[in-house]
Amino acid sequence: MNVQWYPGHMTKAKRQMQEDLKLIDLIIELVDARVPLSSRNPDIDRLGQNKSRLILLNKADLADERQNEAWKEYFQGKGFHVVKVDSRNGAGMKNIQNVIQEACKEKIERDRKRGIKNRPVRAMVAGIPNVGKSTFINSFAGKACAKTGNRPGVTKGKQWIRLNKNVELLDTPGILWPKFEDQEVGIRLAFVGSIKDDILNMEELALTLIGYLKEKYPGVLNARYEVSEEEENLGVLEGIARARGCLKKGEELDYAKASGILFDDFRSGKLGRITLEWAPAE
């Protein structure tokens, strides 16, 4: 399966990010905890050299907790600060403020030595589409969020969000890289919904997901749909279609509908906490 998706506006977003980086102290990068490497944009590491870095493992509630811990250790080993969060229900959000101060303590100390007191940390929120940036900003800022307006050097329409006296946030559009060198990356992003379903072959994708679940999380498909996991992947999809009454006119099975149900159940956590990309063993 060949998955490619790079809308033209993302080139512009990347250029904009390059400009905005001159104005900030910290990059807060959201990744999807179910696919932590695949949902990272390699450009951010290249563009963000010499900046403090915080990675948020978002949607951690949907991911395998053992893998959440393994990924946290992996990224910390690479020099990142890391927090596990679920932006939708607010889990982990209280920890972020302290970690931001910790990540920027050298900058805060430099300011203090220069006699600059109480200048807020300026943070950029970055990440690929559908990783939950807007939800995170709304959750982190809460109702008290006040937009502080445009700053010099920021193109018209850019807004800084003053969270409190210590932190200001700058939002950025979601950006993907132009080409997935590894097709597995594109497939994982398709699984979690970072690529629009309507440009994908969802039935073929469903068979691939079934294969992965049978191997890494045996029993979850049987528990949810009462299907035999001994079957070939297509047989399992047939079983899901029968279990959920996915029929076209007559008695023909509706594989597209069954595939949609499988993905809805996976993405909403109804299949359980599942990580599609396991942390490299040290």
MARBAVEX-963058 format. One record per residue: residue in one letter; x, y, z of N, C-alpha, C, CB in turn. Coordinates in pm, whole numbers, plus 50000, padded with zeros to 5 digits. Glycine has a CB too. Example, Ala and Ser with C-alpha at 12.3 -4.5 7.8 and 13.67 -1.06 7.14 Angstrom:
2
a513194943150780512304955050780513204967050780511314955350905;s512854977550708513674989450714512905000350787514084994050572;
END
This chain:
282
m500854988250000500005000050000500895012450000499035000050123;n500625021849911501445033849900500685045749957501855036449752;v501185051250066500505062450132501345074950116500245059350283;q500825084850046501515097750031500495108850051502205098949892;w500915119250122500005130550142500805142550185498905127250245;y500835152850101501585164950137500935177150074503065163850093;p499885182550136499245194350080500235205850068498055198550165;g500065214149965500995224949937501165234850051500555232149818;h500085237050130500205247250235501215243250342498855249650299;m501585230550345502535226250448503945231450422502545211050458;t504275233850295505575239850263505645253750324505815240350108;k504565261150309504475274650365504575274150518503155281550322;a503895264250578503905262950723505325260550774502985251350767;k506095252850700507465249850740508325262550737508075238950648;r508155270450631508905283050621508525292350736508635289950485;q507225292650767506745301250876507345296951009505205300750884;m507415283651029507965278451153509425282851169507865263151157;q510155282551058511565286651060511695301051109512185285250918;e510795309651063510795323651106510435324851254509815331951022;d509395317551295508905318751432509905313851535507615311151446;l510755304351495511725298651590512675309251646512525287651522;k512865320051573513755330751621513175337451746513995341251511;l511885336051766511195343351872510965335151998509875348351821;i511295322251995510865313652106512045307352181509955302652053;d511725302652304512715296352392512585281252393512585301752533;l511365276452369511065262252390510135257252281510425259952529;i510405245052232509475238452140508735227652219510225232152015;i507415228852224506575218252281506035210152164505395224052372;e506515197952151506135189652036505175178652081507395183351969;l503985178652022503035168052052503245156351957501585173252042;v503285144352012503295132251930502145123451977504675124651940;d501715114451892500655104851927501315093151998499865100051800;a500945090952125501595080552206501475066652144501005080452345;r500515064552053500365051351990501395049251880498945049651933;v501895060351824502905059551716503935070851737502235060651572;p504715070151845505535081651883506585085851780506215078752011;l507205076351713508205080251613507555084251482509195068851590;s506575076551439505925079351311505205092851313504925068151276;s504765097251432504025109851439504945121651471502915108951544;r506235119651459507165130851473507545135751334508425126651554;n507795148651325508275154451199509785156451211507545167951167;p510585149351133512045150551144512535164951125512715141551041;d511775173051051512175186951030512275194551162511175193950938;i511455190851260511435198451386512775197151458510295193551478;d513385185251454514715183651516515745192251444515155168751512;r515665192451313516645200051235516455215051257516525196651085;l515195219451251514915233751267515105238451411513485236751222;g514895229251505514865233251646516145230951722513785226151714;q517275229551653518545228151724518765240551811519735226251624;n519385238651926519705249552020518475255052093520375260851945;k517335248552080516155252552157515865241852263514915254752063;s515325246252377514865236352476513705228552415514445243252611;r513595215852455512605207152391511765199552494513295197152297;l510485199352469509555191552551508675183352458508685200652643;i508675170252478507795161452400506615157352488508565148852347;l505405159252434504205154652502503705142152433503115165752504;l503655131152507503085118752454501575119952469503645105852529;n500925125652368499485128352377498675115752344499095139852280;k497425115652389496545103952374497135091752445496305100852224;a497885094652554498545083852629497525074152687499415089652740;d496295078852708495245070252764494825059452666494035078552803;l495085061552535494725051652433495855041752407494345058652302;a497055044952459498245036852430498555027352546499465045952403;d499275017052513499725006852608500625013552714500494995252534;e500255012852841500995020152945502445015552957500295018453080;r502705002652935504114997952940504935004752832504194982652922;q504315006352715505025013052605505135028152631504305010352471;n504135034152694504245048352730505505050752813502985053152808;e505705042052912506875043552998508165041152920506795033753117;a508135031052832509335027952752509695039552660509105015152668;w508665045752598508915057252509509385069352589507655060852429;k508855071252708509295082452792510795081052820508485082952925;e511215069152857512635066652884513465068652757512845052452939;y512955064052645513675065252517513945079852484512865058552402;f512905088352491513085102452455513925109852559511715109252441;q513765106352687514605112652789516085109352765514175108052931;g516325097052719517695093052687518295101152573517735078352651;k517435107052491517895115452379517975130152419516965113752257;g517715133152547517865146852594516595155252595518865153652511;f515445149152568514175156452571513555155852710513185150752466;h512805166152745511895165152858510615158652803511605179352926;v509965150352884508805142652835507695142652939509215128152800;v506445144652893505275143252981504215135152906504715157253025;k503615125552976502495117952920501215125852948502405103452981;v500415128252844499185135952864498015130052786499415150652822;d496835134052828495625132052748494915145352747494695120452806;s495095152752638494575166552630493065167052646494965172852499;r492375156452606490905156952606490345157052747490335145252529;n490915148852836490355148552972491255155353074490095134253016;g492385160753026493255168753115494285160853191492415176053211;a494345147753174495335139653247496755143953212495145124653215;g497565145753315498975149353296499235164153276499515141953180;m498185172053257498365186253223499015194153338497025192553187;k498715190253462499255197853576500775197053583498645192753706;n501345186553527502805184853535503565194053439503185170453506;i502865198953336503565205653226504225218553270502605208353113;q503545226453353504075239453394505455237853459503105246353492;n505585228353552506865226253620507935221553523506705216053733;v507535212853429508525207553334509015218653240507925195853252;i508125227853203508535239253119509595247453192507315248153084;q509375250053321510355257853398511685250253407509815260753541;e511585237253425512805228953432513545229053299512455214453471;a512785227653189513405227253055514095240353021512355224052948;c513595251453076514115264753041514895271053155512975273953001;k515355262953250515995268953369517265276553334516305258153471;e518015271953232519225279153192518885292853137520025271153088;k517835293553055517385306252998516895315653108516265303852893;i516155310053204515625318153315516785323553399514655309753404;e517815315153420518985319253498519775330153424519895307053526;r519905328653291520585339053212519865352253223520685334853063;d518525351753212517735363953226517975370453363516235360853207;r518005362053466518165367353602519495374553617518065356053705;k520545368553559521885374653569521945387853493522945365053514;r521125389153391521095401653315520145411853377520685398953170;g519525408053487518595417153552517205416953492519135431053546;i516935407053404515605405853343514775396553432515675400353195;k513745401953491512915393653579511535391953519512815399853720;n511005380153542509595377453506509305378253356508705387253577;r510325376553270509985375553128509465361453105511225378653036;p508255359953049507695346453033508485338052934506255347352988;v508475325252957509025315752858508105316152737509145301052917;r508695317552620507895317352497508045303652432508335328752398;a506945296952417506955283052368506155281752239506375273552475;m506685273952148505975270752024505365256852038506935271551899;v504105255552002503445242452003503495237051861501975243452055;a504115225451843504305219851709503855205351707505775220951665;g503615200451585503215186451569502515184451436502315181851683;i502395171951395501765168851268500245169951283502165154851219;p499495170051172498035171451182497385160551266497425171351043;n496335164251333495475154951407496145148551528495015144151314;v497215154751576497885149151694497325155351822499415151551685;g496455165651806495755171051922496275184451972495825161352033;k496895192351884497485205051928496425214851979498255211551813;s495345216651902494315226251942493675222152073493235227651833;t493395209352087492805204252212493745206852328492485189252201;f495035204352304496035206752409496055221552450497435202452361;i496115230452351496195244852381494955249252458496335253052251;n493785244952413492555248752482492515243352624491325243752404;s492995231152641492985224852773494015231452864493265209752761;f495205234052811496295239852890495985254352927497625239052813;a495435261652830495155275752853493885277652935495015283052720;g492915268652917491665269952989490925282652949491915269953140;k489905286053025489095297752989489845310753016487785297753067;a490905310153097491625322353132492565326953021492405320253259;c492635319152915493585322352807493295336052747493535311652699;a494315344252738494165357452678495125358852561494415368752782;k494595361752445495455363552329496145377052342494645362652195;t497455377152333498195389552358498455397252230499505386552427;g497965392152118498095399651993499395396851922497975414452018;n499565403051808500745400551726501995406851786500535405951585;r503085400151768504385405351812505135410151689505205394551890;p506085419051707506915423251593507595411151532507965433651637;g507665410851401508355399951333507495387751311509555396151411;v506265388051358505375376651337504355380751231504665372251471;t504155372151133503255375951024501855378351076503235365250915;k501125386251002499765389951041498925377351064499105398850933;g498195377551172497325366151201497905356851303497035358651076;k499225357851329499825349551434499395354951569501375349151422;q499025346151658498605350551791499445343651899497105347651814;w499925351551991500535346052112499425344552216501695355252165;i499485333752289498475331152391499165331852527497775317152370;r498795341752605499395343452738498695334152836499285358452787;l499425324252885498805314552976498785319953118499545301152972;n499935325353158500075331253292501335339753286500145320053407;k501795344353398502955353353394504245346053355503135360053531;n504185332653354505405324953324505515319653181505495313553418;v504385318253112504425311452982503525318352879503995296852998;e504075319952758503275324052642503435313252536503715338152587;l502315309952469502325299452367502135305552228501225289052395;l502835299752131502615303051991502165290451920503905309051924;d500995291051859500475279351786501105278851647498925279851775;t501255266951592501745265451454500835255751381503225260451451;p500695257051249499885247351175500545233551179499695252051028;g499745223351162500305209751154501155208351029499185199151155;i502325202351043503155200350924503615185850915504375209850926;l503555180550795504095167350765505275168950671503005157950703;w506115158950666507215159650571506745155250433508405151050618;p507455159450327506955157150190506805142550152507865163750092;k507665133850206507655120050157507935110750273508685118050044;f507155100150284507465089950384508505080650322506165082050429;e509735081250373510765072350318510455057850353512165076250370;d509825055950467509435042650511507905041650501509925039650659;q507435032750415505985031550396505245027850525505685021250290;e505945020950615505315017250742504865029550819506275008850827;v505635040350807505285052950876503935058050825506395063650855;g503775058350693502515062850634501345054250678502605062950483;i501575041150684500495031950724500105034250870500935017250702;r501105036150958500785038451100500015051451118502075038951184;l500415061751044499695074551053498265073151001500445085450974;a498085064950899496735062250848495905055050955496795053750717;f496525045451026495815038251132495215047851235496775028351202;v495995057951277495545066451388494735078551339496735071251468;g494575079951207493715090451154494425103451122492645093251251;s495765103251113496495115551077496475118150927497935114651126;i496035108450850495875110150706494395107850675496805100250623;k493835116150591492385115650568491955102050514491965126750472;d490935096250577490455083050539489995082650392489305078850630;d489445093850345488845093350211489865092250098487995105550189;i491165093250129492155091050023492835077450038493225102250024;l492305069150129492945056250158492035044650120493325055450306;n492655033050100491895020650082491685014750222492655010549986;m490565017950283490355014450424490214999350446489115021350475;e489734992150344489614977650361490994971050365488774971450247;e491874975550275493234970250276493944973950406494034975650154;l493694986050452494284990750577493774982550696493975005750598;a492484979150691491894971150799492554957450809490374969550777;l492844951250694493494938150695494894939050758493604932450551;t495584950050730496924952050787496834953950938497624964350723;l495834961750984495654963851128495294950751197494554974351154;i494444942751134494074929751192495314921151211493044922351101;g496184920851111497424913151120498284917651237498214914150991;y498384930751255499204936151365498604932351500499324951551353;l497284934051513496634931051641496744916251676495154935251636;k496604907651576496734893151602498124889851656496454885051473;e499134896851603500514893851643500854899851779501494899051538;k500534912751798501014920051917500004920052032501344934251881;y498734919452001497704919852105496694908652084496994933552105;p497174896052090496274884852066495124884752166497044871652073;g493944881852115492764880952202491864893052198493194878752342;v492384904852155491534916852161490404916352058492384929452138;l490684910851940489634910051837488554900051878490254906051700;n489014889051934488054878951981487184884552094488804866252030;a487814892052185487074897652298486024907752252488044904252398;r486334915352148485424925852104484344920552009486214936952035;y484734911451918483794907451811483424892651812484394910851677;e484044885051904483824870551910484134863951777482374867551951;v485304867651722485774861351597486974852551629486144872151490;s487194842651544488364834051562489594840851502488134820151497;e490624842451585491864848651536492754838551464492624855051652;e492294826151457493034815951380492824818051230492594801651421;e491754825251195491444827651053492494836450988490054834051039;e492534836050854493294846050779492704859850810493274843050624;n493474870250779493004883850810491654887050745494034894150765;l491484882450620490214884850551489074877550622490304880450404;g489364865550671488354857950745487944865050873488874843950778;v488914871550938488594879251060487704891051025489894884151131;l488034898150914487204909550871485794904750837487844916750749;e485694893050774484374887250746483614884950877484504873850667;g484334879650976483724876951107483214889751173484724870151199;i483994900651160483574913551216482304918351144484714924251204;a482294916851010481134920950931479884913250974481404918850779;r480044900250995478884892151037478444896151179479244876951032;a479444897751269479124900751409478394914151423480404901051493;r478694923351333478094936751343476984939051238479174947351328;g476584928351169475474929351074475764938550958474254933951144;c477014938250909477394946950796477044939950665478924950450800;l475834942250617475364935650495474934945950391474214926150527;k475244942950266474694950850155473354944650119475674951250029;k472764948750007471494942649965471684927649950470994948849831;g470734920349991470894905849992471724902150113471554900749861;e472554891950095473374887250208474854890450188473184872250228;e475174899150094476584902150066477174910350181476734909849932;l478374906150227479004913150339479544926750293480154904650399;d479404936550380479884950150351481214952150423478824961050397;y482314949250350483644950050410484024964450445484694944150315;a483574973950364483904988050391483314992450525483364997250276;k482064988450549481414992150675482104985350794479914988250673;a482464972550776483154965250883484514971650913483334950350844;s485194976150807486494982750825486324995650905487164985650688;g485265003050872484985015550944484745013051091483785022550884;i484005002351122483724998951262485024995451336482724987251271;l485884987551269487154983651330487984995951364487944974251236;f488085005351270488895017251294488265026351399489095025051164;d486955027551399486295035551503486595029651641484765036051479;d486515016451651486765009851779488215011151823486384995051771;f489135009851727490555011251760490865025551804491425007451639;r490425035351725490795049351753490135054851879490415058151635;s489005049251917488315054152038488735046552164486815052952020;g489585036352148490045028752263489155017152303490195037852379;k488125014252222487205003352258487854989552245485955003952171;l488954988752171489684976052162490684974552277490424975152027;g490804985052358491794984852465492934994552434492354970552487;r493924994952522495055004152506496104997452418495655008152645;i496315003152301497154996652200498185006452146496284991052084;t499435002252144500525010052084500975002851957501725011852184;l501055010151847501375004251718502875004251688500645011551609;e503625010951772505065012551747505755011251882505415026451678;w506525000851898507134998152028508495004552038507244983052053;a508825009252159510105016052181511265006352155510185021652325;p512335011352090513485002652064514064997652197514565010251981;a514364984852201514994979252323516444983852327514904963452325;e516844988852442518234993752454519194981952456518415002552583;
END
